[in-house]
Amino acid sequence: MAKFNDNKELFESLSQPNAIELVNNDFLKENWSEASVILANSTCFSQELMAEIGKKFFENSWIDVPPAEGKEGGAYAHPVVPSVHPYIMLNYMGKTDDIMTLAHELGHGIHQYLARKQGYLLSDTPLTLAETASVFGEMLTFKYMLKIEQNPHIKFKIRFNIFWTNNPANPPHTP
């Protein structure tokens, strides 16, 4: 009950019409190098094999990071062909969602990197399997972000943001 009381004012305001503005995702701004440190220290990406492969994405510029005019919106990891490493495309603005998206897509990228040994015909995966690695990395990064955050209001916003963005009944909020 104490945690609810700590956030009571914020919680009550979430029922107001401006609830989307409260989780507008501006509460945690991280530059690109800080985001890579958050991912490197999260449980999933700190494991030896995951860290080794994940490091390749950062060090070899396999991630197209900055938003640019004419660049497609959203984010995705693309395996290209098995003889070439995968690429990750995202529009990183330094917000909490961007860190979570990076973790999600890096999960795909690492999975694609490992699956390429299977060859062209067997390296593709069905959606349920493909999403396992990415959501796993995303959720462990989410837990790590909550662990390192000291401000209870920001922790609440991080939790709410995950709830809001992962609930298909809610309209998307704009950054």
MILOKE-199800 format. One record per atom (N, C-alpha, C): residue in one letter; x negated, y, z. Coordinates in steps of 0.05 Angstrom, whole numbers, padded with zeros to 5 digits, always signed. Layout:
! residues N
AXYZ
...
END
This chain:
! residues 175
M-00016-00024+00000
M+00000+00000+00000
M-00017+00025+00000
A-00041+00024+00012
A-00058+00047+00013
A-00066+00057-00015
K-00072+00038-00033
K-00080+00045-00060
K-00057+00060-00074
F-00032+00051-00069
F-00010+00065-00082
F-00007+00093-00071
N-00010+00096-00045
N-00008+00123-00033
N-00030+00141-00043
D-00054+00131-00047
D-00076+00147-00058
D-00069+00158-00085
N-00054+00144-00100
N-00047+00152-00127
N-00017+00160-00130
K-00003+00164-00108
K+00025+00168-00109
K+00033+00191-00127
E+00020+00214-00125
E+00026+00237-00141
E+00022+00231-00171
L+00000+00218-00177
L-00005+00211-00205
L+00016+00190-00215
F+00022+00170-00198
F+00041+00149-00205
F+00068+00161-00211
E+00077+00179-00193
E+00104+00191-00197
E+00105+00208-00223
S+00083+00221-00229
S+00083+00237-00253
S+00083+00221-00279
L+00077+00195-00277
L+00077+00178-00300
L+00105+00173-00310
S+00126+00177-00293
S+00153+00174-00302
S+00164+00198-00316
Q+00148+00219-00317
Q+00157+00244-00330
Q+00152+00243-00360
P+00166+00260-00375
P+00162+00260-00404
P+00133+00264-00414
N+00117+00277-00397
N+00089+00282-00405
N+00070+00260-00397
A+00081+00236-00392
A+00063+00214-00383
A+00041+00208-00403
I+00047+00210-00429
I+00026+00205-00448
I+00003+00224-00445
E+00009+00249-00439
E-00012+00269-00436
E-00031+00262-00413
L-00020+00249-00392
L-00037+00242-00369
L-00057+00221-00376
V-00051+00204-00395
V-00070+00183-00403
V-00082+00190-00430
N-00085+00215-00435
N-00094+00224-00461
N-00123+00216-00467
N-00135+00202-00448
N-00160+00189-00452
N-00184+00208-00451
D-00180+00232-00441
D-00202+00251-00440
D-00216+00250-00413
F-00208+00233-00395
F-00218+00233-00368
F-00246+00221-00365
L-00255+00206-00385
L-00281+00193-00383
L-00295+00197-00410
K-00313+00215-00411
K-00328+00220-00436
K-00356+00209-00433
E-00364+00192-00451
E-00390+00179-00450
E-00403+00183-00477
N-00429+00191-00477
N-00442+00193-00502
N-00450+00165-00511
W-00459+00163-00536
W-00464+00136-00548
W-00483+00119-00532
S-00505+00132-00522
S-00525+00116-00507
S-00514+00107-00480
E-00497+00123-00467
E-00484+00115-00442
E-00464+00092-00447
A-00450+00093-00470
A-00432+00071-00476
A-00447+00045-00480
S-00470+00047-00494
S-00486+00022-00498
S-00496+00011-00471
V-00502+00028-00452
V-00511+00019-00426
V-00488+00006-00411
I-00464+00018-00413
I-00440+00006-00400
I-00436-00022-00411
L-00437-00025-00437
L-00433-00052-00449
L-00456-00071-00441
A-00480-00062-00441
A-00503-00079-00434
A-00501-00089-00405
N-00489-00073-00388
N-00487-00080-00359
N-00461-00095-00352
S-00442-00096-00371
S-00417-00111-00364
S-00424-00141-00365
T-00409-00156-00350
T-00415-00184-00346
T-00418-00199-00372
C-00401-00194-00391
C-00401-00209-00417
C-00426-00204-00432
F-00433-00178-00436
F-00455-00171-00454
F-00482-00171-00440
S-00482-00178-00414
S-00508-00180-00400
S-00519-00208-00400
Q-00503-00228-00409
Q-00512-00255-00411
Q-00533-00257-00433
E-00552-00274-00430
E-00576-00275-00447
E-00570-00275-00477
L-00555-00295-00486
L-00549-00297-00515
L-00533-00274-00525
M-00512-00267-00510
M-00495-00244-00518
M-00511-00218-00519
A-00528-00214-00499
A-00545-00190-00498
A-00564-00189-00522
E-00576-00212-00528
E-00596-00213-00550
E-00582-00206-00577
I-00559-00218-00581
I-00545-00213-00607
I-00534-00184-00607
G-00521-00176-00585
G-00510-00150-00583
G-00530-00128-00587
K-00554-00132-00577
K-00576-00113-00580
K-00583-00109-00609
K-00581-00130-00625
K-00587-00128-00654
K-00568-00108-00667
F-00543-00108-00659
F-00523-00089-00671
F-00531-00060-00666
F-00541-00055-00641
F-00549-00027-00634
F-00576-00020-00647
E-00595-00037-00645
E-00622-00031-00654
E-00625-00030-00685
N-00608-00045-00699
N-00611-00047-00728
N-00589-00031-00743
S-00575-00014-00728
S-00554+00003-00740
S-00533-00013-00755
W-00524-00035-00743
W-00503-00051-00754
W-00476-00040-00746
I-00475-00017-00732
I-00450-00005-00723
I-00449+00023-00736
D-00428+00028-00751
D-00423+00054-00763
D-00407+00069-00741
V-00420+00088-00728
V-00409+00100-00704
V-00392+00126-00708
P-00404+00147-00719
P-00390+00173-00718
P-00367+00175-00737
P-00346+00190-00729
P-00324+00196-00747
P-00335+00213-00770
A-00325+00210-00793
A-00334+00226-00816
A-00310+00231-00834
E-00312+00253-00849
E-00291+00260-00868
E-00289+00238-00889
G-00265+00228-00893
G-00261+00207-00913
G-00264+00179-00902
K-00274+00177-00877
K-00278+00150-00865
K-00251+00139-00856
E-00247+00114-00860
E-00222+00101-00852
E-00219+00102-00822
G-00195+00105-00813
G-00189+00106-00784
G-00190+00078-00772
G-00188+00076-00746
G-00188+00050-00733
G-00216+00039-00729
A-00217+00013-00725
A-00243+00000-00720
A-00240-00029-00729
Y-00262-00041-00738
Y-00262-00069-00745
Y-00291-00079-00746
A-00293-00105-00744
A-00318-00119-00749
A-00315-00135-00774
H-00334-00134-00792
H-00332-00148-00817
H-00356-00167-00821
P-00350-00193-00826
P-00372-00212-00828
P-00387-00211-00855
V-00377-00197-00874
V-00388-00195-00901
V-00391-00223-00912
V-00415-00234-00914
V-00419-00262-00922
V-00438-00274-00902
P-00438-00301-00899
P-00454-00313-00878
P-00484-00308-00880
S-00494-00302-00904
S-00523-00297-00906
S-00531-00269-00897
V-00512-00252-00891
V-00517-00225-00882
V-00504-00221-00855
H-00516-00205-00837
H-00505-00200-00811
H-00478-00185-00813
P-00461-00187-00793
P-00436-00172-00794
P-00441-00142-00789
Y-00421-00126-00796
Y-00422-00097-00790
Y-00397-00090-00773
I-00401-00069-00757
I-00378-00059-00741
I-00373-00030-00750
M-00348-00024-00755
M-00341+00004-00762
M-00322+00014-00741
L-00328+00037-00730
L-00310+00050-00711
L-00314+00080-00712
N-00296+00095-00700
N-00298+00124-00699
N-00301+00131-00670
Y-00326+00132-00661
Y-00332+00136-00633
Y-00331+00166-00625
M-00314+00172-00606
M-00310+00199-00596
M-00319+00202-00567
G-00327+00180-00555
G-00337+00181-00527
G-00315+00177-00506
K-00291+00169-00514
K-00270+00165-00495
K-00268+00136-00485
T-00253+00133-00464
T-00250+00106-00452
T-00241+00086-00473
D-00221+00093-00489
D-00212+00074-00510
D-00234+00067-00529
D-00252+00086-00534
D-00273+00081-00553
D-00293+00060-00542
I-00298+00062-00516
I-00316+00042-00503
I-00302+00014-00504
M-00276+00014-00498
M-00262-00012-00499
M-00261-00023-00528
T-00257-00005-00547
T-00256-00013-00575
T-00284-00024-00583
L-00305-00010-00575
L-00332-00020-00581
L-00336-00047-00569
A-00328-00052-00544
A-00331-00078-00531
A-00315-00099-00547
H-00291-00092-00555
H-00274-00111-00570
H-00287-00118-00597
E-00296-00098-00612
E-00308-00103-00638
E-00335-00117-00636
L-00350-00110-00615
L-00375-00124-00611
L-00371-00154-00605
G-00349-00160-00591
G-00342-00188-00586
G-00337-00202-00613
H-00322-00189-00631
H-00318-00200-00658
H-00345-00203-00672
G-00361-00182-00671
G-00387-00182-00685
G-00405-00205-00676
I-00407-00209-00650
I-00424-00230-00639
I-00412-00258-00648
H-00386-00260-00647
H-00373-00285-00655
H-00379-00290-00685
Q-00377-00270-00701
Q-00382-00272-00730
Q-00412-00279-00735
Y-00429-00267-00719
Y-00458-00272-00722
Y-00464-00302-00717
L-00451-00312-00695
L-00456-00341-00688
L-00442-00360-00708
A-00419-00352-00718
A-00403-00369-00736
A-00416-00371-00764
R-00433-00352-00771
R-00444-00352-00799
R-00460-00377-00805
K-00470-00390-00784
K-00485-00415-00788
K-00468-00437-00800
Q-00441-00434-00798
Q-00423-00454-00808
Q-00419-00452-00839
G-00429-00431-00851
G-00426-00427-00880
G-00400-00412-00886
Y-00398-00405-00911
Y-00376-00388-00921
Y-00348-00400-00916
L-00345-00425-00921
L-00318-00438-00919
L-00310-00443-00890
L-00328-00447-00872
L-00321-00454-00845
L-00325-00431-00824
S-00337-00409-00833
S-00343-00388-00814
S-00319-00370-00807
D-00299-00370-00824
D-00275-00354-00819
D-00259-00368-00797
T-00245-00352-00780
T-00230-00364-00758
T-00201-00355-00758
P-00183-00371-00747
P-00155-00361-00745
P-00154-00339-00724
L-00134-00322-00725
L-00131-00299-00708
L-00133-00305-00679
T-00120-00327-00670
T-00121-00334-00641
T-00149-00339-00631
L-00165-00352-00647
L-00193-00358-00639
L-00210-00332-00642
A-00206-00317-00663
A-00221-00293-00667
A-00217-00273-00645
E-00193-00271-00635
E-00187-00251-00614
E-00197-00260-00586
T-00203-00285-00583
T-00212-00295-00557
T-00238-00281-00548
A-00258-00282-00565
A-00284-00270-00559
A-00282-00240-00555
S-00266-00226-00572
S-00264-00197-00570
S-00249-00188-00546
V-00227-00201-00539
V-00211-00193-00516
V-00227-00200-00490
F-00241-00222-00491
F-00258-00229-00468
F-00278-00207-00462
G-00293-00199-00482
G-00313-00177-00479
G-00300-00151-00470
E-00277-00145-00481
E-00263-00120-00474
E-00254-00121-00445
M-00243-00143-00436
M-00233-00144-00408
M-00256-00144-00388
L-00278-00157-00394
L-00300-00156-00375
L-00313-00128-00374
T-00312-00114-00397
T-00322-00087-00397
T-00303-00069-00381
F-00277-00074-00384
F-00257-00059-00368
F-00262-00064-00338
K-00266-00088-00330
K-00271-00094-00301
K-00297-00080-00292
Y-00317-00080-00309
Y-00342-00066-00301
Y-00338-00036-00298
M-00323-00024-00316
M-00317+00004-00315
M-00303+00011-00289
L-00284-00006-00281
L-00270-00002-00255
L-00289-00005-00232
K-00307-00024-00234
K-00326-00029-00212
K-00345-00005-00208
I-00354+00008-00229
I-00373+00030-00226
I-00360+00057-00221
E-00335+00059-00227
E-00321+00085-00223
E-00315+00089-00194
Q-00321+00112-00183
Q-00317+00118-00155
Q-00291+00134-00150
N-00282+00150-00169
N-00258+00167-00165
N-00233+00150-00168
P-00217+00148-00147
P-00193+00131-00148
P-00172+00140-00169
H-00171+00166-00175
H-00152+00175-00195
H-00161+00167-00223
I-00187+00168-00228
I-00197+00160-00254
I-00194+00129-00257
K-00199+00114-00235
K-00194+00085-00236
K-00165+00079-00243
F-00147+00094-00231
F-00119+00090-00237
F-00113+00096-00267
K-00125+00118-00277
K-00121+00125-00305
K-00132+00104-00324
I-00155+00093-00316
I-00167+00071-00333
I-00148+00047-00333
R-00138+00040-00310
R-00119+00017-00309
R-00094+00023-00325
F-00083+00047-00321
F-00058+00054-00336
F-00063+00055-00366
N-00086+00066-00374
N-00093+00067-00402
N-00093+00039-00415
I-00105+00020-00401
I-00105-00008-00411
I-00076-00018-00413
F-00060-00013-00392
F-00032-00022-00392
F-00017-00009-00415
W-00021+00017-00418
W-00006+00032-00438
W-00013+00023-00466
T-00039+00021-00472
T-00047+00014-00499
T-00043-00015-00506
N-00040-00032-00487
N-00036-00061-00492
N-00007-00069-00490
N+00011-00049-00487
N+00040-00055-00485
N+00052-00047-00511
P+00061-00066-00528
P+00071-00059-00554
P+00097-00042-00554
A+00110-00041-00531
A+00135-00025-00529
A+00129+00005-00527
N+00104+00012-00521
N+00097+00040-00518
N+00087+00052-00544
P+00094+00077-00549
P+00083+00090-00573
P+00054+00096-00569
P+00038+00096-00591
P+00010+00103-00587
P+00006+00131-00578
H-00014+00135-00561
H-00020+00163-00552
H-00043+00173-00569
T-00043+00199-00572
T-00064+00211-00589
T-00086+00222-00571
P-00111+00218-00580
P-00133+00228-00564
P-00134+00259-00565
END
